[in-house]
């Protein structure tokens, strides 16, 4: 039982890291109804920028602020040069635009900072901690605490403020939102800036764990099942889904791996996501689209 609980808790805490990536998708989807495929390369760009600034001698706080400022600038450019000309286009058109943006972010990161792998120390030790008889990674505990604060802050900001109402209004009907004085371009920039902040936090945590390298962009593939299971519109839902995915894949690898073969951890989350698509397409906490007939 002790071993089972260690695997369960360790997997659940690791799953929070997947959820951090998925939160960025939720923010932009809630604001525009668009799946932002560039979120993964935004994480890469943020982590590379921060790591290089620190290596150049900048204090961590300054590096964080400069990186966030660059992400806000990219949000303005994305809205002005990409999203505004494509206003009222089909969802697939906007998705393909974000796919193009992902390659732009990756190319800019490569031109600016090169392709070298960087180690990143953000002051969070990764040591085993004894908690109620369980051996838990101190890094995972810190990442979970950061994710919890981020989720609470974003939930309050997007759910109980005028900004939250504006985000939902623009996503539901951009023309109706415009008719009551909501500036779509402003809401879009704010949503992309918030997604950039989430990308920066996720990039620092993932970079500290596995190194800052171009494979960071591929963690978007781990976030997709979390997004499907939690729901595209729920910030808290993706945290729950991340815990489910993280714990589920670890338990499956340990207990089912010896029976049906190793490597289950790589595809178990996609099996769960496929089941949810067939049974509950909106995810655990996603909102169903209602249409008046």
C-alpha positions in Angstrom: 0.0 0.0 0.0 2.8 2.4 0.8 4.4 1.8 -2.6 1.0 2.3 -4.3 0.4 5.6 -2.5 3.9 6.8 -3.4 3.3 6.1 -7.1 -0.2 7.6 -6.9 0.9 10.9 -5.2 4.0 11.2 -7.2 2.1 10.8 -10.5 -0.6 13.2 -9.4 1.9 15.9 -8.6 3.8 15.3 -11.8 0.5 15.7 -13.7 0.1 19.2 -12.4 3.0 20.1 -14.7 1.0 19.0 -17.7 -1.9 21.1 -16.4 0.2 24.2 -16.3 0.7 23.9 -20.0 -3.0 23.3 -20.6 -4.1 26.4 -18.7 -2.6 28.6 -21.5 -4.8 26.8 -24.0 -7.9 27.4 -21.9 -7.3 31.1 -21.5 -7.1 31.8 -25.3 -9.9 29.4 -26.1 -12.2 31.1 -23.6 -11.4 34.5 -25.2 -11.6 33.6 -28.9 -12.9 30.0 -29.2 -9.5 29.2 -30.9 -7.2 26.3 -30.1 -3.7 28.0 -29.8 -1.2 25.4 -31.1 1.6 28.0 -30.5 1.4 27.6 -26.7 4.1 25.0 -26.7 6.6 27.2 -28.6 5.6 30.1 -26.4 6.8 28.0 -23.5 10.1 27.3 -25.3 10.6 30.9 -26.2 9.9 32.1 -22.7 12.3 29.5 -21.1 15.1 30.2 -23.6 14.8 33.9 -23.2 14.9 33.7 -19.4 17.7 31.2 -19.3 19.9 33.3 -21.6 19.2 36.5 -19.8 20.2 34.9 -16.5 23.4 33.5 -18.1 24.2 37.0 -19.3 24.2 38.1 -15.7 20.7 39.6 -15.3 19.0 39.0 -11.9 16.2 36.5 -12.0 13.5 39.1 -11.3 14.7 41.3 -14.1 15.0 38.4 -16.5 11.4 37.4 -15.6 10.0 40.9 -16.1 11.9 41.3 -19.5 10.7 38.0 -20.7 7.1 38.7 -19.7 7.4 42.1 -21.5 8.5 40.4 -24.6 5.5 38.0 -24.4 3.2 40.9 -24.0 4.7 42.5 -27.0 4.2 39.3 -29.0 0.6 39.4 -27.9 0.1 42.8 -29.4 1.8 41.8 -32.6 -0.2 38.6 -32.8 -3.5 40.4 -32.4 -2.5 43.2 -34.9 -0.8 41.2 -37.6 -2.5 37.8 -37.5 -5.8 37.7 -35.6 -7.3 41.1 -36.6 -6.9 40.4 -40.4 -8.5 37.0 -39.8 -11.4 38.2 -37.7 -14.7 36.3 -38.3 -12.9 33.6 -40.3 -13.5 29.9 -39.6 -12.1 28.1 -36.6 -9.9 25.9 -38.8 -8.4 29.0 -40.4 -7.5 30.5 -37.0 -6.1 27.2 -35.9 -3.8 27.0 -38.9 -2.8 30.6 -38.2 -1.7 29.5 -34.7 0.1 26.6 -36.2 2.1 29.0 -38.3 2.7 31.2 -35.2 4.3 28.2 -33.5 6.9 27.9 -36.1 7.5 31.7 -36.0 8.1 31.6 -32.2 10.5 28.6 -32.7 12.4 30.4 -35.5 12.7 33.6 -33.5 13.9 31.7 -30.5 16.5 29.9 -32.6 17.7 33.1 -34.3 17.9 35.0 -31.0 19.3 32.4 -28.7 20.7 29.5 -30.7 20.0 25.8 -30.3 22.2 25.0 -27.3 20.8 23.2 -24.3 20.7 25.3 -21.1 20.5 24.2 -17.5 18.2 26.3 -15.3 18.3 26.7 -11.6 15.4 28.7 -10.2 16.1 27.9 -6.6 13.7 25.0 -6.2 15.5 21.9 -4.9 14.5 18.4 -6.1 14.9 16.3 -3.0 12.8 13.6 -1.4 10.6 14.9 1.4 9.0 12.6 3.9 5.3 13.6 4.2 2.9 11.4 6.2 5.2 8.4 5.5 5.4 9.1 1.8 8.5 10.1 -0.1 7.6 13.0 -2.3 9.7 15.3 -4.5 10.1 18.7 -3.0 10.2 20.2 -6.5 6.8 18.6 -7.3 5.4 20.0 -4.1 6.6 23.5 -5.0 5.3 23.2 -8.6 1.9 22.1 -7.2 1.8 25.1 -4.8 2.7 27.5 -7.7 0.0 25.9 -9.9 -2.6 26.2 -7.2 -1.9 29.9 -6.7 -2.0 30.4 -10.4 -5.3 28.6 -10.8 -6.9 30.5 -7.9 -5.7 33.9 -9.3 -6.8 33.1 -12.9 -10.1 31.7 -11.7 -10.8 34.9 -9.8 -9.6 37.1 -12.6 -11.5 35.4 -15.4 -14.6 34.4 -13.5 -15.5 37.2 -11.1 -14.4 40.3 -12.8 -15.4 42.4 -15.7 -12.5 41.0 -17.7 -13.9 37.5 -17.2 -17.3 38.6 -18.5 -15.6 40.3 -21.5 -13.6 37.1 -22.3 -16.8 35.0 -22.3 -18.8 37.5 -24.3 -16.1 37.8 -27.0 -15.8 34.1 -27.3 -19.6 33.6 -27.5 -20.4 36.3 -30.0 -17.8 38.8 -31.1 -20.3 41.1 -32.9 -22.7 41.2 -30.0 -19.8 42.0 -27.6 -18.7 44.8 -29.9 -22.2 46.2 -29.9 -22.2 46.7 -26.2 -18.8 48.4 -26.1 -16.4 45.5 -25.5 -13.2 46.0 -27.5 -12.3 42.7 -29.0 -8.7 43.6 -29.7 -8.1 44.6 -26.1 -9.6 41.4 -24.8 -7.6 39.3 -27.2 -4.3 41.0 -26.2 -5.1 40.5 -22.5 -5.9 36.8 -23.1 -2.7 36.2 -25.0 -0.7 38.1 -22.4 -2.1 36.0 -19.6 -1.4 32.9 -21.7 2.2 34.2 -22.1 2.5 34.6 -18.3 1.4 31.0 -17.9 3.8 29.9 -20.6 6.6 31.7 -18.8 5.8 30.0 -15.4 5.5 26.6 -17.1 8.7 27.1 -19.1 10.6 27.9 -15.9 9.4 24.8 -14.1 9.8 22.5 -17.1 13.2 24.0 -17.9 14.4 23.6 -14.3 13.3 19.9 -14.3 14.5 18.7 -17.8 16.7 21.5 -19.1 15.9 24.3 -21.5 16.0 22.8 -25.0 13.9 22.7 -28.1 12.1 19.5 -27.1 10.2 21.7 -24.6 7.9 22.7 -27.4 6.7 19.0 -27.5 5.2 19.1 -24.1 2.1 20.5 -25.8 1.4 16.9 -26.8 1.2 15.9 -23.1 -1.2 18.8 -22.5 -3.7 17.8 -25.2 -5.2 14.8 -23.3 -5.4 17.0 -20.1 -7.2 19.7 -22.1 -9.7 17.2 -23.5 -10.4 15.5 -20.2 -10.6 18.7 -18.2 -12.6 20.7 -20.7 -11.5 23.6 -23.0 -13.2 26.2 -20.9 -12.3 25.3 -17.3 -9.0 26.5 -15.7 -9.7 24.3 -12.6 -10.8 21.4 -14.7 -7.4 21.0 -16.4 -5.8 20.8 -13.0 -8.1 18.0 -12.0 -7.5 16.3 -15.4 -3.7 16.8 -15.0 -3.8 14.9 -11.7 -5.9 12.2 -13.2 -3.6 11.8 -16.2 -0.4 12.0 -14.2 -1.5 9.5 -11.6 -3.2 7.2 -14.1 -0.2 6.9 -16.4 2.2 6.1 -13.6 -0.1 3.5 -12.1 -0.7 2.0 -15.5 3.1 1.8 -16.2 3.8 0.2 -12.8 0.9 -2.3 -12.5 -0.2 -3.0 -16.1 3.3 -2.7 -17.7 4.5 -6.1 -16.6 1.3 -7.7 -18.0 0.8 -6.0 -21.4 4.3 -4.6 -22.0 6.2 -1.4 -21.1 5.7 2.0 -22.6 2.1 2.4 -21.4 3.0 5.7 -19.9 3.5 7.2 -23.4 0.0 6.5 -24.7 -2.2 5.9 -21.7 -3.4 9.5 -21.5 -4.5 9.4 -25.1 -6.6 6.3 -24.4 -8.3 8.2 -21.6 -8.8 11.3 -23.8 -10.4 9.1 -26.6 -12.8 7.6 -24.1 -13.8 11.1 -22.9 -14.3 12.2 -26.5 -16.8 9.3 -27.0 -18.6 9.6 -23.7 -18.3 13.2 -22.6 -16.8 15.4 -25.4 -16.9 18.6 -23.3 -14.7 17.1 -20.7 -15.2 16.9 -16.9 -15.9 20.6 -16.4 -16.3 22.0 -20.0 -19.4 23.9 -21.0 -21.8 22.5 -23.5 -22.7 24.6 -26.5 -26.4 25.3 -26.6 -28.0 26.4 -29.8 -31.5 27.8 -30.1 -33.5 26.0 -32.8 
